[in-house]
Amino acid sequence: MAISRRSLLGAGAVAPLAATAGALALPTPAVAAPEDYHLNKRLTANVRGNRASYAATVEALAAVLGTVSIDAVLADANRHGSRIDTAEGRNIAEQYAFGFHWEVPGDQLVPGWRPQGVSTTYDSLGAPVGTVMVSWYDLGGRVNQGMRLSLVDWSTARPKYRHVLMVEPYRTSGGFPTFAPIRRHAGGIAWYGNTLYVADTYAGLRVFDLTRILRVRDDRPNVVGLIEDGNGDAGDYYGYDYKYVLPQIAAYDNTGLRFRYSAVSVDRTSSPHTMLAGEYVPNERTRPKVLRLPLTELSNAPNKLVGADVRTITRRRGGRTVGQRSIQGAVSVSDTYYLSVSAGNARGTLYSWTPGATSPTRRSTLSVGPEDLSYDRTENVIWTCGEYESFRYVYAVDPAPAG
């Protein structure tokens, strides 16, 4: 896949994209918001001091490398998980419906990566779940590969999957399109249409276009991006030991009140559809919130969200306001909120909450280390995933009655 510099310079002339697919609708509220949460849309990368348009750079990379569909990646899946039957699953989560675990001993037990976010075909299209996506972040300690996304074919008897490296595109000092690993905590994910939103802690949201998956070389596990000079590999693109990379196309930077973007999810039960963003708070000093962000079609978004629909999850204990701490995931189903709450090495809990209630209600027990949530209306289940070695199940639960 050697590419000449002439080809690279020619690829750089591709016209930029008009707008970000599936972008957030960011209207100014009709009334003053009680608190101001600001998200500014950013379409320019600043990597290693080099600024470049995300859209133009991704188009230049696509012109050189070509694009690959989700279906093509799944057809090229190189790993297999194992379904977990109901009897075993009830030992994992009280209201277990169905799910799988990762390939053993690799992904199920590997210490260097942590699964975090989950989203499905229902989030994307409102259709029955055929594909599940899970985000991971690299804990570091060796070559830190940053963030990756697992594409899982759930339609097969033995789920097959492949990891895709998530990267940030930029231009080298010589002007060539390339990309770098995203060494951040990849939190919750929300897949809507062809767009993937990834929570980036206090920074806000990163945005990826799932029609822009790129194929690269995977035979140099310590190399990422373009090799500009040197031996016969000059002009080749690498993704460590990943065959496919997914470049970032935009960001929504948090420029308002401090908010920890830990979990994100799509709410297709609202009209119009909305996105939820929930924050993880490990102590009792802060009241964690869930923000509701409107979604819209291509090119209808101004560049800023200003405050508005803020849902506060609180309860009182001994006269103190105690936020429902350790929220790892949040979904909304027809104005009922469901929250996954972790408890370290102990099993987690699924709670529900409705606006006006004084406290969340316990619904059922989850596995150890539950993370992000995703609702599937076609089966009336809530998906989640576990992050710790030996407890890395990806599974759905019935929204259970209070126990």
C-alpha positions as CSV (number, residue, x, y, z in Angstrom):
1,M,0.0,0.0,0.0
2,A,2.9,2.4,-0.7
3,I,1.7,5.8,-1.6
4,S,3.8,8.4,-3.4
5,R,4.1,11.9,-2.1
6,R,2.6,13.2,-5.3
7,S,-0.5,11.1,-4.6
8,L,-0.6,12.5,-1.1
9,L,-0.4,16.1,-2.2
10,G,-3.1,15.5,-4.8
11,A,-5.4,14.0,-2.1
12,G,-5.1,17.1,-0.1
13,A,-7.0,19.1,-2.6
14,V,-10.3,17.3,-1.9
15,A,-13.1,19.8,-1.0
16,P,-14.1,19.8,2.7
17,L,-17.3,18.2,3.8
18,A,-20.3,20.6,4.1
19,A,-21.2,19.5,7.6
20,T,-21.0,16.8,10.2
21,A,-23.5,13.9,9.6
22,G,-26.0,13.5,12.4
23,A,-24.7,16.5,14.3
24,L,-26.2,17.7,17.5
25,A,-29.0,20.3,17.2
26,L,-27.9,23.2,19.4
27,P,-30.7,25.7,19.6
28,T,-30.8,28.6,22.0
29,P,-33.5,27.9,24.6
30,A,-36.6,30.1,24.5
31,V,-36.2,30.8,28.3
32,A,-33.2,31.4,30.4
33,A,-31.7,28.2,31.7
34,P,-31.0,27.8,35.4
35,E,-27.5,26.8,34.7
36,D,-25.4,27.3,31.6
37,Y,-23.9,24.3,29.9
38,H,-22.1,25.3,26.7
39,L,-20.8,23.0,23.9
40,N,-19.0,24.6,21.0
41,K,-18.7,22.7,17.8
42,R,-15.1,22.4,16.6
43,L,-14.2,21.3,13.0
44,T,-10.4,21.9,13.2
45,A,-7.8,19.6,14.7
46,N,-4.8,20.9,16.7
47,V,-2.4,17.9,17.0
48,R,1.3,18.5,17.8
49,G,0.8,22.2,17.0
50,N,-0.5,21.5,13.5
51,R,-4.0,22.8,12.8
52,A,-6.1,21.3,10.0
53,S,-9.7,20.9,9.0
54,Y,-11.0,17.5,10.2
55,A,-13.3,17.1,7.1
56,A,-10.6,18.0,4.5
57,T,-8.0,15.8,6.2
58,V,-10.4,12.8,6.4
59,E,-11.4,13.3,2.8
60,A,-7.7,13.4,1.8
61,L,-7.0,10.2,3.7
62,A,-10.1,8.5,2.2
63,A,-8.9,9.5,-1.3
64,V,-5.6,7.6,-0.6
65,L,-6.9,4.7,1.5
66,G,-10.5,4.3,0.4
67,T,-13.4,3.8,2.9
68,V,-14.8,0.6,4.3
69,S,-18.3,-0.1,5.5
70,I,-19.4,-1.5,8.9
71,D,-20.6,-4.6,7.1
72,A,-17.2,-5.1,5.4
73,V,-15.4,-4.8,8.8
74,L,-17.8,-7.4,10.3
75,A,-17.3,-9.7,7.3
76,D,-13.6,-9.5,8.1
77,A,-14.1,-10.1,11.8
78,N,-11.1,-11.9,13.4
79,R,-12.4,-12.7,16.9
80,H,-15.3,-14.6,18.4
81,G,-17.2,-14.1,21.7
82,S,-19.4,-16.7,23.3
83,R,-23.1,-16.3,24.1
84,I,-24.1,-16.7,27.8
85,D,-27.3,-18.7,28.4
86,T,-30.0,-17.5,30.7
87,A,-29.2,-19.8,33.6
88,E,-25.6,-18.7,33.7
89,G,-26.5,-15.1,33.0
90,R,-28.8,-14.9,36.1
91,N,-25.6,-15.3,38.1
92,I,-24.2,-12.3,36.4
93,A,-27.2,-10.0,36.6
94,E,-30.5,-10.4,38.4
95,Q,-32.7,-9.7,35.4
96,Y,-30.4,-11.0,32.7
97,A,-32.0,-11.4,29.3
98,F,-29.1,-12.3,26.9
99,G,-25.5,-11.4,26.1
100,F,-22.0,-12.6,25.5
101,H,-18.4,-12.4,26.8
102,W,-15.3,-11.6,24.8
103,E,-12.7,-14.0,23.4
104,V,-10.7,-15.7,26.1
105,P,-7.9,-15.4,27.2
106,G,-7.3,-12.2,25.1
107,D,-10.0,-9.6,25.4
108,Q,-11.8,-11.1,28.4
109,L,-8.7,-11.0,30.5
110,V,-6.3,-8.6,28.9
111,P,-5.2,-6.1,31.6
112,G,-4.3,-3.2,29.4
113,W,-7.7,-2.3,28.0
114,R,-11.0,-1.3,29.7
115,P,-14.5,-1.5,28.0
116,Q,-16.6,1.6,28.7
117,G,-19.4,2.5,26.2
118,V,-22.1,0.5,24.5
119,S,-24.5,1.3,21.7
120,T,-26.5,-0.8,19.2
121,T,-28.4,-0.9,15.9
122,Y,-31.5,0.3,17.7
123,D,-29.8,3.5,18.7
124,S,-28.6,4.0,15.2
125,L,-31.7,3.1,13.1
126,G,-34.5,2.2,15.5
127,A,-34.1,-1.4,14.2
128,P,-33.7,-4.8,15.9
129,V,-30.2,-5.2,17.2
130,G,-27.9,-6.9,14.7
131,T,-24.7,-4.9,15.6
132,V,-23.3,-4.0,19.0
133,M,-20.5,-1.4,19.5
134,V,-18.3,-1.2,22.5
135,S,-15.6,1.4,23.2
136,W,-12.4,0.7,25.1
137,Y,-9.6,2.9,26.4
138,D,-5.9,1.9,26.9
139,L,-4.6,2.0,30.4
140,G,-1.1,2.7,29.1
141,G,2.1,1.2,30.6
142,R,3.5,0.3,27.1
143,V,2.7,1.8,23.7
144,N,-0.5,3.6,24.6
145,Q,-2.8,3.0,21.7
146,G,-5.5,5.3,23.0
147,M,-9.1,4.4,22.1
148,R,-10.7,1.6,20.1
149,L,-14.1,0.5,19.1
150,S,-15.3,-3.1,18.9
151,L,-17.8,-3.9,16.1
152,V,-19.8,-7.0,17.1
153,D,-22.0,-9.1,14.8
154,W,-24.8,-10.1,17.2
155,S,-26.8,-11.8,14.5
156,T,-24.6,-14.9,14.5
157,A,-24.9,-17.9,16.9
158,R,-21.3,-17.2,18.0
159,P,-20.9,-13.4,18.0
160,K,-17.9,-12.4,15.9
161,Y,-16.2,-9.0,16.2
162,R,-13.2,-6.9,15.2
163,H,-11.5,-4.0,17.0
164,V,-11.1,-0.7,15.1
165,L,-8.6,1.9,16.3
166,M,-10.0,5.4,16.8
167,V,-7.7,8.2,15.7
168,E,-7.5,11.9,15.3
169,P,-6.6,13.2,11.8
170,Y,-4.2,16.1,11.3
171,R,-1.6,17.4,8.8
172,T,2.1,16.8,9.3
173,S,4.6,19.7,9.3
174,G,5.1,18.8,5.6
175,G,1.4,19.1,4.9
176,F,0.6,15.4,4.5
177,P,-2.6,14.0,5.9
178,T,-2.1,11.5,8.8
179,F,-3.6,10.6,12.2
180,A,-2.6,10.1,15.8
181,P,-4.0,7.8,18.6
182,I,-6.5,9.5,20.9
183,R,-5.0,8.9,24.3
184,R,-8.1,9.8,26.3
185,H,-10.6,8.0,28.5
186,A,-13.2,6.8,25.9
187,G,-16.4,6.9,28.0
188,G,-19.9,6.2,26.9
189,I,-20.9,6.1,23.3
190,A,-24.1,7.0,21.3
191,W,-24.5,5.7,17.7
192,Y,-27.1,7.7,15.8
193,G,-27.5,7.3,12.1
194,N,-23.9,7.1,10.7
195,T,-22.5,9.2,13.5
196,L,-20.8,8.0,16.7
197,Y,-20.5,10.3,19.7
198,V,-17.9,9.5,22.3
199,A,-17.9,11.0,25.8
200,D,-14.5,12.7,26.6
201,T,-14.8,13.4,30.3
202,Y,-14.5,17.2,31.0
203,A,-13.6,18.0,27.4
204,G,-17.1,17.3,26.0
205,L,-17.8,15.0,23.0
206,R,-15.8,13.6,20.1
207,V,-17.6,12.8,16.9
208,F,-16.9,10.1,14.3
209,D,-18.4,9.3,10.9
210,L,-18.9,5.5,10.6
211,T,-19.0,5.8,6.8
212,R,-15.3,6.9,7.0
213,I,-13.6,3.7,8.3
214,L,-10.2,3.4,6.7
215,R,-8.1,0.4,5.9
216,V,-4.4,0.6,6.9
217,R,-1.4,-1.7,7.3
218,D,-1.3,-3.7,10.6
219,D,2.1,-5.3,10.5
220,R,4.1,-2.8,12.6
221,P,2.5,-2.8,16.0
222,N,4.5,0.1,17.3
223,V,3.7,2.5,14.4
224,V,0.7,4.6,13.8
225,G,-0.1,7.1,11.0
226,L,2.0,8.0,8.0
227,I,5.6,7.1,7.6
228,E,6.9,10.2,5.7
229,D,10.5,9.1,5.1
230,G,13.0,6.4,5.7
231,N,12.9,3.0,4.0
232,G,10.6,1.5,1.4
233,D,7.6,1.9,3.8
234,A,7.6,5.7,3.2
235,G,4.1,6.7,2.2
236,D,2.4,3.8,4.0
237,Y,-0.2,4.2,6.8
238,Y,-0.3,2.1,9.9
239,G,-2.7,1.6,12.7
240,Y,-0.4,-0.3,15.2
241,D,-1.7,-3.9,14.8
242,Y,-5.2,-2.8,13.7
243,K,-6.3,-3.3,10.1
244,Y,-8.9,-0.5,10.3
245,V,-9.0,3.0,11.8
246,L,-11.9,5.3,12.4
247,P,-10.9,9.0,12.2
248,Q,-12.6,11.8,14.2
249,I,-14.5,14.3,12.2
250,A,-15.5,16.9,14.8
251,A,-15.7,17.7,18.5
252,Y,-18.1,19.5,20.8
253,D,-15.9,21.2,23.4
254,N,-17.3,21.9,26.8
255,T,-16.9,25.7,27.4
256,G,-19.6,26.2,30.0
257,L,-20.1,24.9,33.5
258,R,-17.9,22.0,34.6
259,F,-19.6,18.8,33.6
260,R,-18.0,15.3,33.5
261,Y,-19.2,13.6,30.3
262,S,-19.1,10.0,31.5
263,A,-22.0,8.3,29.8
264,V,-24.0,9.1,26.6
265,S,-27.0,7.4,25.1
266,V,-29.7,7.9,22.5
267,D,-33.4,8.4,23.5
268,R,-35.6,7.3,20.6
269,T,-38.7,7.4,22.9
270,S,-38.6,11.2,22.9
271,S,-39.9,13.3,20.1
272,P,-37.7,14.5,18.5
273,H,-35.0,12.1,19.4
274,T,-32.5,13.3,22.1
275,M,-29.2,12.4,23.6
276,L,-28.5,12.0,27.3
277,A,-25.1,12.8,28.9
278,G,-24.6,11.6,32.5
279,E,-21.7,12.3,34.8
280,Y,-19.8,10.0,37.1
281,V,-19.1,11.5,40.5
282,P,-17.3,9.2,43.0
283,N,-18.1,11.1,46.2
284,E,-21.0,12.8,48.0
285,R,-19.9,16.4,47.7
286,T,-21.3,17.0,44.2
287,R,-24.8,16.6,42.8
288,P,-24.3,14.7,39.5
289,K,-26.6,15.6,36.6
290,V,-27.9,14.2,33.4
291,L,-28.1,16.6,30.4
292,R,-30.6,16.1,27.6
293,L,-29.2,17.3,24.2
294,P,-31.3,17.5,21.1
295,L,-30.3,15.6,17.9
296,T,-31.0,16.8,14.4
297,E,-30.4,16.1,10.7
298,L,-27.3,17.0,8.8
299,S,-26.4,20.7,8.6
300,N,-29.2,22.1,10.7
301,A,-26.9,22.9,13.7
302,P,-25.5,26.2,14.8
303,N,-22.3,26.0,16.6
304,K,-23.3,26.3,20.3
305,L,-25.5,24.7,22.9
306,V,-26.6,26.9,25.7
307,G,-27.9,25.3,28.8
308,A,-31.6,24.2,29.0
309,D,-33.0,20.7,29.8
310,V,-30.9,19.7,32.8
311,R,-32.1,16.7,34.9
312,T,-30.7,16.6,38.4
313,I,-30.5,13.2,40.1
314,T,-30.5,13.7,43.9
315,R,-31.6,12.2,47.1
316,R,-31.4,13.3,50.7
317,R,-29.8,11.3,53.5
318,G,-29.5,12.7,57.0
319,G,-30.3,16.2,55.9
320,R,-27.5,16.3,53.3
321,T,-28.0,16.4,49.6
322,V,-26.3,13.3,48.2
323,G,-26.1,13.0,44.4
324,Q,-26.6,9.4,43.2
325,R,-22.9,8.9,43.0
326,S,-21.0,6.4,40.8
327,I,-23.4,6.7,37.9
328,Q,-21.8,4.9,35.0
329,G,-24.7,4.9,32.5
330,A,-28.0,6.6,31.9
331,V,-30.9,6.0,29.5
332,S,-34.3,7.6,29.3
333,V,-37.4,5.5,28.4
334,S,-40.6,7.6,28.1
335,D,-39.5,10.0,30.9
336,T,-38.2,7.3,33.2
337,Y,-34.5,7.4,33.7
338,Y,-32.5,4.2,34.3
339,L,-29.0,4.4,35.9
340,S,-26.2,1.9,36.2
341,V,-24.3,2.5,39.4
342,S,-21.0,0.8,40.2
343,A,-19.6,-0.3,43.5
344,G,-15.9,-1.0,43.0
345,N,-15.3,-4.7,43.1
346,A,-18.8,-5.4,44.3
347,R,-21.8,-5.9,42.0
348,G,-23.5,-2.9,40.6
349,T,-27.1,-1.8,40.7
350,L,-29.7,-0.7,38.2
351,Y,-31.8,2.2,39.5
352,S,-34.8,4.1,38.0
353,W,-35.8,7.7,38.6
354,T,-38.6,9.9,37.4
355,P,-38.7,13.7,37.6
356,G,-40.1,14.9,40.9
357,A,-39.1,11.7,42.8
358,T,-37.1,12.4,46.0
359,S,-34.7,9.5,45.3
360,P,-33.9,6.8,42.7
361,T,-35.5,3.4,43.1
362,R,-33.5,0.2,43.1
363,R,-34.6,-2.1,40.2
364,S,-32.1,-5.0,40.1
365,T,-28.5,-6.2,40.6
366,L,-26.0,-5.9,37.8
367,S,-22.6,-7.4,37.3
368,V,-19.4,-6.2,38.8
369,G,-18.2,-3.0,37.1
370,P,-21.2,-2.1,35.0
371,E,-20.7,0.8,32.6
372,D,-22.6,2.6,29.9
373,L,-26.3,1.9,29.1
374,S,-28.2,1.5,25.8
375,Y,-32.0,0.9,25.5
376,D,-33.5,-1.4,22.8
377,R,-37.2,-0.8,22.4
378,T,-37.7,-3.8,20.0
379,E,-36.8,-6.2,22.9
380,N,-37.6,-3.8,25.8
381,V,-34.2,-4.4,27.3
382,I,-31.3,-2.3,28.5
383,W,-27.7,-3.2,27.3
384,T,-24.6,-2.6,29.4
385,C,-21.0,-3.9,29.6
386,G,-18.5,-4.7,32.3
387,E,-15.0,-3.2,32.5
388,Y,-13.0,-5.5,34.8
389,E,-11.1,-8.6,33.8
390,S,-13.1,-11.7,34.2
391,F,-16.3,-9.6,34.5
392,R,-16.3,-8.3,30.9
393,Y,-19.8,-9.3,29.9
394,V,-21.8,-7.4,27.3
395,Y,-25.4,-8.1,28.1
396,A,-29.0,-6.9,28.2
397,V,-31.4,-6.8,31.2
398,D,-35.1,-6.5,31.5
399,P,-36.1,-3.2,33.2
400,A,-37.1,-5.1,36.4
401,P,-39.8,-4.1,38.9
402,A,-38.5,-2.7,42.1
403,G,-37.2,-5.4,44.4
